[in-house]
Amino acid sequence: PLSASLRQSSSSITNTNNNQLESNHRRLSNALPDGGCELTWPVKPRPGIPITYAASYPGCGARMTWNLVEALTGLWTGDDWNNNGRGDEVVTVKTHYPQSNGILVEFDERIKRAFIMIRNPMKSIPSFFNHIHEMRNHLPVHSERAPLDEWIKWRNAYLDTEILEYKKFIYYWMDRYTSENR
């Protein structure tokens, strides 16, 4: 993924952990005199910054959005399974809840708002199946599309269930918070 490739060392890229919270403006990188650049990495949010759910049905772009939030805010993000070990020291928590791949976090009662990523189910459900195919076959995430015959077989068996799950997801998040908090 992008974050791994950015971590690779080179003579013209320097990793920095400057405190980005003291400024109102975040620079994604700083130009160096030798023509290189210094990358600025996200940091832990200061106390008092509210946590927001970043809710999406699988296949709607949660991973991309997670990376974009970190890049644009300069603050750590996390997910419902705490895969990066940051717990509640984040600005957003990615979740697929109430879809079966998502859960609510232990500190759920402290999260008072969400943004919801919605993608046309005709695009998101096949994308979700591609992810299932990659996991079943031990392939890197976002590396290839599933063979058409496998998609058709899965679609015929599970599409009705996934459409109901998608509907449940939308209703859950639209009903959970007032319009000002979603």
CYANA upper distance limits for C-alpha pairs under 8 A (distance plus 0.5 A):
  1 PRO  CA      5 SER  CA      6.97
  2 LEU  CA      6 LEU  CA      6.63
  3 SER  CA      7 ARG  CA      6.83
  4 ALA  CA      8 GLN  CA      7.28
  7 ARG  CA     15 ASN  CA      8.24
  9 SER  CA     13 ILE  CA      7.25
  9 SER  CA     14 THR  CA      8.16
 10 SER  CA     14 THR  CA      8.25
 12 SER  CA     34 ASP  CA      8.27
 12 SER  CA     35 GLY  CA      8.00
 12 SER  CA     36 GLY  CA      4.88
 12 SER  CA     37 CYS  CA      6.71
 12 SER  CA     38 GLU  CA      8.38
 13 ILE  CA     36 GLY  CA      6.55
 13 ILE  CA     37 CYS  CA      5.82
 13 ILE  CA     38 GLU  CA      5.91
 13 ILE  CA     39 LEU  CA      7.35
 14 THR  CA     37 CYS  CA      7.38
 14 THR  CA     38 GLU  CA      5.21
 14 THR  CA     39 LEU  CA      6.74
 15 ASN  CA     38 GLU  CA      6.66
 15 ASN  CA     39 LEU  CA      6.01
 15 ASN  CA     40 THR  CA      7.16
 15 ASN  CA     41 TRP  CA      7.83
 16 THR  CA     38 GLU  CA      7.37
 16 THR  CA     39 LEU  CA      6.84
 16 THR  CA     40 THR  CA      5.97
 16 THR  CA     41 TRP  CA      7.03
 17 ASN  CA     40 THR  CA      6.83
 17 ASN  CA     41 TRP  CA      6.42
 17 ASN  CA     42 PRO  CA      8.19
 17 ASN  CA     43 VAL  CA      7.76
 18 ASN  CA     40 THR  CA      7.56
 19 ASN  CA     43 VAL  CA      7.74
 20 GLN  CA     26 ARG  CA      6.78
 20 GLN  CA     42 PRO  CA      8.47
 20 GLN  CA     43 VAL  CA      7.83
 20 GLN  CA     74 GLY  CA      7.25
 21 LEU  CA     45 PRO  CA      8.23
 21 LEU  CA     46 ARG  CA      7.97
 26 ARG  CA     72 LEU  CA      8.29
 26 ARG  CA     73 THR  CA      7.76
 26 ARG  CA     74 GLY  CA      7.22
 27 ARG  CA     40 THR  CA      7.63
 28 LEU  CA     39 LEU  CA      6.79
 28 LEU  CA     40 THR  CA      6.04
 28 LEU  CA     41 TRP  CA      8.35
 28 LEU  CA     71 ALA  CA      7.49
 28 LEU  CA     72 LEU  CA      8.33
 28 LEU  CA     74 GLY  CA      8.38
 29 SER  CA     37 CYS  CA      6.71
 29 SER  CA     38 GLU  CA      5.82
 29 SER  CA     39 LEU  CA      4.97
 29 SER  CA     40 THR  CA      6.04
 30 ASN  CA     37 CYS  CA      6.02
 30 ASN  CA     38 GLU  CA      5.51
 30 ASN  CA     39 LEU  CA      7.12
 30 ASN  CA     40 THR  CA      8.19
 31 ALA  CA     35 GLY  CA      7.29
 31 ALA  CA     36 GLY  CA      6.81
 31 ALA  CA     37 CYS  CA      5.18
 31 ALA  CA     38 GLU  CA      6.96
 32 LEU  CA     36 GLY  CA      5.73
 32 LEU  CA     37 CYS  CA      5.72
 32 LEU  CA     38 GLU  CA      7.25
 40 THR  CA     74 GLY  CA      8.39
 41 TRP  CA     74 GLY  CA      7.24
 42 PRO  CA     70 GLU  CA      6.60
 42 PRO  CA     71 ALA  CA      7.60
 42 PRO  CA     73 THR  CA      8.22
 42 PRO  CA     74 GLY  CA      4.74
 42 PRO  CA     75 LEU  CA      5.15
 42 PRO  CA     76 TRP  CA      5.99
 43 VAL  CA     74 GLY  CA      6.74
 43 VAL  CA     75 LEU  CA      5.37
 43 VAL  CA     76 TRP  CA      6.00
 44 LYS  CA     75 LEU  CA      6.26
 44 LYS  CA     76 TRP  CA      5.86
 44 LYS  CA     89 GLU  CA      6.59
 44 LYS  CA     90 VAL  CA      6.91
 45 PRO  CA     49 ILE  CA      6.98
 45 PRO  CA     75 LEU  CA      6.12
 45 PRO  CA     76 TRP  CA      7.19
 45 PRO  CA     89 GLU  CA      6.98
 45 PRO  CA     90 VAL  CA      6.61
 45 PRO  CA     91 VAL  CA      6.94
 49 ILE  CA     91 VAL  CA      7.48
 50 PRO  CA     91 VAL  CA      7.16
 50 PRO  CA    111 ILE  CA      7.73
 50 PRO  CA    112 LYS  CA      8.46
 51 ILE  CA     88 ASP  CA      8.29
 51 ILE  CA     90 VAL  CA      7.03
 51 ILE  CA     91 VAL  CA      5.27
 51 ILE  CA     92 THR  CA      5.82
 51 ILE  CA     93 VAL  CA      7.73
 51 ILE  CA    110 ARG  CA      8.19
 51 ILE  CA    111 ILE  CA      6.15
 51 ILE  CA    112 LYS  CA      8.15
 51 ILE  CA    113 ARG  CA      8.19
 52 THR  CA     91 VAL  CA      6.78
 52 THR  CA     92 THR  CA      5.13
 52 THR  CA     93 VAL  CA      6.82
 52 THR  CA    111 ILE  CA      6.52
 52 THR  CA    112 LYS  CA      7.53
 52 THR  CA    113 ARG  CA      5.82
 52 THR  CA    114 ALA  CA      5.56
 52 THR  CA    115 PHE  CA      7.75
 53 TYR  CA     92 THR  CA      5.97
 53 TYR  CA     93 VAL  CA      5.34
 53 TYR  CA     94 LYS  CA      6.53
 53 TYR  CA     95 THR  CA      7.44
 53 TYR  CA    111 ILE  CA      7.55
 53 TYR  CA    113 ARG  CA      6.94
 53 TYR  CA    114 ALA  CA      4.83
 53 TYR  CA    115 PHE  CA      6.78
 54 ALA  CA     62 ALA  CA      8.07
 54 ALA  CA     66 TRP  CA      8.31
 54 ALA  CA     92 THR  CA      6.55
 54 ALA  CA     93 VAL  CA      6.14
 54 ALA  CA     94 LYS  CA      5.06
 54 ALA  CA     95 THR  CA      6.73
 54 ALA  CA    114 ALA  CA      6.36
 54 ALA  CA    115 PHE  CA      5.74
 54 ALA  CA    116 ILE  CA      6.57
 54 ALA  CA    117 MET  CA      7.89
 55 ALA  CA     62 ALA  CA      8.08
 55 ALA  CA     93 VAL  CA      8.50
 55 ALA  CA     94 LYS  CA      6.32
 55 ALA  CA     95 THR  CA      5.47
 55 ALA  CA     96 HIS  CA      6.29
 55 ALA  CA     97 TYR  CA      7.82
 55 ALA  CA    114 ALA  CA      7.30
 55 ALA  CA    115 PHE  CA      6.69
 55 ALA  CA    116 ILE  CA      5.31
 55 ALA  CA    117 MET  CA      6.72
 55 ALA  CA    173 TRP  CA      8.28
 56 SER  CA     60 CYS  CA      6.51
 56 SER  CA     61 GLY  CA      7.99
 56 SER  CA     62 ALA  CA      6.54
 56 SER  CA     94 LYS  CA      8.15
 56 SER  CA     95 THR  CA      6.94
 56 SER  CA     96 HIS  CA      5.74
 56 SER  CA     97 TYR  CA      8.47
 56 SER  CA    116 ILE  CA      6.29
 56 SER  CA    117 MET  CA      5.45
 56 SER  CA    118 ILE  CA      6.97
 57 TYR  CA     96 HIS  CA      5.74
 57 TYR  CA     97 TYR  CA      8.34
 57 TYR  CA     99 GLN  CA      7.48
 57 TYR  CA    117 MET  CA      8.15
 57 TYR  CA    118 ILE  CA      7.85
 57 TYR  CA    124 SER  CA      8.25
 57 TYR  CA    166 TYR  CA      7.14
 57 TYR  CA    169 PHE  CA      7.38
 58 PRO  CA     62 ALA  CA      7.83
 58 PRO  CA     96 HIS  CA      6.83
 58 PRO  CA    124 SER  CA      7.39
 58 PRO  CA    125 ILE  CA      7.96
 58 PRO  CA    127 SER  CA      8.37
 58 PRO  CA    128 PHE  CA      5.97
 59 GLY  CA    119 ARG  CA      8.45
 59 GLY  CA    123 LYS  CA      8.18
 59 GLY  CA    124 SER  CA      4.83
 59 GLY  CA    125 ILE  CA      6.68
 59 GLY  CA    126 PRO  CA      8.05
 59 GLY  CA    127 SER  CA      5.34
 59 GLY  CA    128 PHE  CA      4.93
 59 GLY  CA    131 HIS  CA      8.37
 60 CYS  CA    117 MET  CA      6.94
 60 CYS  CA    118 ILE  CA      6.64
 60 CYS  CA    119 ARG  CA      5.66
 60 CYS  CA    124 SER  CA      5.80
 60 CYS  CA    127 SER  CA      8.40
 61 GLY  CA     65 THR  CA      6.60
 61 GLY  CA    117 MET  CA      7.89
 62 ALA  CA     66 TRP  CA      6.47
 62 ALA  CA     94 LYS  CA      7.26
 62 ALA  CA    117 MET  CA      7.91
 63 ARG  CA     67 ASN  CA      6.91
 64 MET  CA     68 LEU  CA      6.72
 65 THR  CA     69 VAL  CA      6.57
 66 TRP  CA     70 GLU  CA      7.03
 66 TRP  CA     77 THR  CA      7.15
 66 TRP  CA     78 GLY  CA      8.32
 66 TRP  CA     92 THR  CA      8.49
 66 TRP  CA     94 LYS  CA      7.31
 67 ASN  CA     71 ALA  CA      6.66
 68 LEU  CA     72 LEU  CA      6.44
 69 VAL  CA     73 THR  CA      6.36
 69 VAL  CA     74 GLY  CA      8.30
 69 VAL  CA     75 LEU  CA      8.27
 69 VAL  CA     77 THR  CA      7.86
 69 VAL  CA     92 THR  CA      8.44
 70 GLU  CA     74 GLY  CA      5.77
 70 GLU  CA     75 LEU  CA      5.86
 70 GLU  CA     76 TRP  CA      6.33
 70 GLU  CA     77 THR  CA      6.67
 71 ALA  CA     75 LEU  CA      8.29
 75 LEU  CA     90 VAL  CA      7.46
 75 LEU  CA     91 VAL  CA      6.83
 76 TRP  CA     86 ARG  CA      8.35
 76 TRP  CA     89 GLU  CA      7.83
 76 TRP  CA     90 VAL  CA      5.43
 76 TRP  CA     91 VAL  CA      6.63
 76 TRP  CA     92 THR  CA      8.24
 77 THR  CA     86 ARG  CA      8.31
 77 THR  CA     90 VAL  CA      5.27
 77 THR  CA     91 VAL  CA      6.03
 77 THR  CA     92 THR  CA      5.53
 77 THR  CA     93 VAL  CA      6.65
 77 THR  CA     94 LYS  CA      8.32
 78 GLY  CA     82 ASN  CA      6.71
 78 GLY  CA     83 ASN  CA      7.85
 78 GLY  CA     84 ASN  CA      7.03
 78 GLY  CA     85 GLY  CA      8.38
 78 GLY  CA     86 ARG  CA      6.81
 78 GLY  CA     87 GLY  CA      7.47
 78 GLY  CA     88 ASP  CA      8.46
 78 GLY  CA     90 VAL  CA      6.51
 78 GLY  CA     91 VAL  CA      8.36
 78 GLY  CA     92 THR  CA      6.71
 78 GLY  CA     93 VAL  CA      5.30
 78 GLY  CA     94 LYS  CA      6.73
 79 ASP  CA     83 ASN  CA      7.08
 79 ASP  CA     84 ASN  CA      8.27
 79 ASP  CA     92 THR  CA      8.27
 79 ASP  CA     93 VAL  CA      5.08
 79 ASP  CA     94 LYS  CA      4.83
 79 ASP  CA     95 THR  CA      6.56
 80 ASP  CA     93 VAL  CA      6.67
 80 ASP  CA     94 LYS  CA      6.54
 80 ASP  CA     95 THR  CA      5.81
 80 ASP  CA    102 GLY  CA      7.19
 80 ASP  CA    103 ILE  CA      6.37
 80 ASP  CA    104 LEU  CA      6.78
 80 ASP  CA    105 VAL  CA      6.01
 81 TRP  CA    102 GLY  CA      8.38
 81 TRP  CA    103 ILE  CA      7.85
 81 TRP  CA    105 VAL  CA      8.15
 82 ASN  CA     86 ARG  CA      7.04
 82 ASN  CA     87 GLY  CA      6.31
 86 ARG  CA     90 VAL  CA      7.20
 88 ASP  CA    107 PHE  CA      7.58
 95 THR  CA    102 GLY  CA      6.03
 95 THR  CA    103 ILE  CA      7.30
 95 THR  CA    104 LEU  CA      8.00
 96 HIS  CA    100 SER  CA      8.20
 96 HIS  CA    101 ASN  CA      6.65
 96 HIS  CA    102 GLY  CA      4.80
 96 HIS  CA    103 ILE  CA      7.62
 96 HIS  CA    169 PHE  CA      8.49
 97 TYR  CA    101 ASN  CA      7.43
 97 TYR  CA    102 GLY  CA      4.56
 97 TYR  CA    103 ILE  CA      5.62
 97 TYR  CA    104 LEU  CA      7.06
 97 TYR  CA    169 PHE  CA      7.53
 98 PRO  CA    102 GLY  CA      6.55
 98 PRO  CA    103 ILE  CA      7.28
 98 PRO  CA    168 LYS  CA      7.86
 98 PRO  CA    169 PHE  CA      6.26
 98 PRO  CA    172 TYR  CA      7.84
 99 GLN  CA    165 GLU  CA      6.60
 99 GLN  CA    166 TYR  CA      8.04
 99 GLN  CA    168 LYS  CA      8.35
 99 GLN  CA    169 PHE  CA      6.85
104 LEU  CA    108 ASP  CA      6.58
107 PHE  CA    111 ILE  CA      7.75
112 LYS  CA    177 TYR  CA      7.95
112 LYS  CA    181 ASN  CA      7.53
113 ARG  CA    177 TYR  CA      6.93
113 ARG  CA    181 ASN  CA      5.05
113 ARG  CA    182 ARG  CA      6.22
114 ALA  CA    173 TRP  CA      8.43
114 ALA  CA    177 TYR  CA      8.06
114 ALA  CA    181 ASN  CA      6.75
114 ALA  CA    182 ARG  CA      5.28
115 PHE  CA    181 ASN  CA      8.43
115 PHE  CA    182 ARG  CA      5.53
116 ILE  CA    173 TRP  CA      7.83
116 ILE  CA    182 ARG  CA      7.56
119 ARG  CA    123 LYS  CA      7.43
119 ARG  CA    124 SER  CA      6.50
120 ASN  CA    124 SER  CA      6.62
121 PRO  CA    125 ILE  CA      5.91
121 PRO  CA    163 ILE  CA      8.10
121 PRO  CA    166 TYR  CA      8.14
122 MET  CA    126 PRO  CA      7.46
123 LYS  CA    127 SER  CA      6.77
124 SER  CA    128 PHE  CA      6.51
125 ILE  CA    129 PHE  CA      6.78
125 ILE  CA    162 GLU  CA      7.83
126 PRO  CA    130 ASN  CA      6.76
126 PRO  CA    151 TRP  CA      8.01
127 SER  CA    131 HIS  CA      6.98
128 PHE  CA    132 ILE  CA      6.90
129 PHE  CA    133 HIS  CA      6.62
129 PHE  CA    146 ALA  CA      8.04
129 PHE  CA    151 TRP  CA      7.61
129 PHE  CA    154 TRP  CA      8.40
130 ASN  CA    134 GLU  CA      6.73
130 ASN  CA    142 HIS  CA      8.42
130 ASN  CA    144 GLU  CA      7.81
130 ASN  CA    145 ARG  CA      5.86
130 ASN  CA    146 ALA  CA      5.77
131 HIS  CA    135 MET  CA      6.74
131 HIS  CA    141 VAL  CA      7.21
131 HIS  CA    142 HIS  CA      7.50
132 ILE  CA    136 ARG  CA      6.60
133 HIS  CA    137 ASN  CA      6.66
133 HIS  CA    145 ARG  CA      8.38
133 HIS  CA    146 ALA  CA      6.35
134 GLU  CA    138 HIS  CA      6.36
134 GLU  CA    139 LEU  CA      5.21
134 GLU  CA    140 PRO  CA      7.11
134 GLU  CA    141 VAL  CA      6.89
134 GLU  CA    142 HIS  CA      8.28
134 GLU  CA    143 SER  CA      8.11
134 GLU  CA    144 GLU  CA      7.94
134 GLU  CA    146 ALA  CA      8.17
135 MET  CA    139 LEU  CA      6.68
135 MET  CA    140 PRO  CA      8.42
135 MET  CA    141 VAL  CA      8.17
139 LEU  CA    143 SER  CA      7.48
146 ALA  CA    150 GLU  CA      7.15
146 ALA  CA    151 TRP  CA      6.97
147 PRO  CA    151 TRP  CA      6.90
148 LEU  CA    152 ILE  CA      6.67
149 ASP  CA    153 LYS  CA      6.74
150 GLU  CA    154 TRP  CA      6.65
151 TRP  CA    155 ARG  CA      6.31
152 ILE  CA    156 ASN  CA      6.52
153 LYS  CA    157 ALA  CA      6.90
154 TRP  CA    158 TYR  CA      6.40
154 TRP  CA    159 LEU  CA      8.08
155 ARG  CA    159 LEU  CA      5.42
158 TYR  CA    162 GLU  CA      6.68
159 LEU  CA    163 ILE  CA      6.63
160 ASP  CA    164 LEU  CA      6.90
161 THR  CA    165 GLU  CA      6.67
162 GLU  CA    166 TYR  CA      6.49
163 ILE  CA    167 LYS  CA      6.71
164 LEU  CA    168 LYS  CA      6.66
165 GLU  CA    169 PHE  CA      6.61
166 TYR  CA    170 ILE  CA      6.85
167 LYS  CA    171 TYR  CA      6.75
168 LYS  CA    172 TYR  CA      6.50
169 PHE  CA    173 TRP  CA      6.90
170 ILE  CA    174 MET  CA      6.56
171 TYR  CA    175 ASP  CA      6.44
172 TYR  CA    176 ARG  CA      6.45
173 TRP  CA    177 TYR  CA      7.48
174 MET  CA    178 THR  CA      8.34
174 MET  CA    179 SER  CA      8.41
174 MET  CA    182 ARG  CA      8.10
177 TYR  CA    181 ASN  CA      6.19
177 TYR  CA    182 ARG  CA      6.67
178 THR  CA    182 ARG  CA      7.13
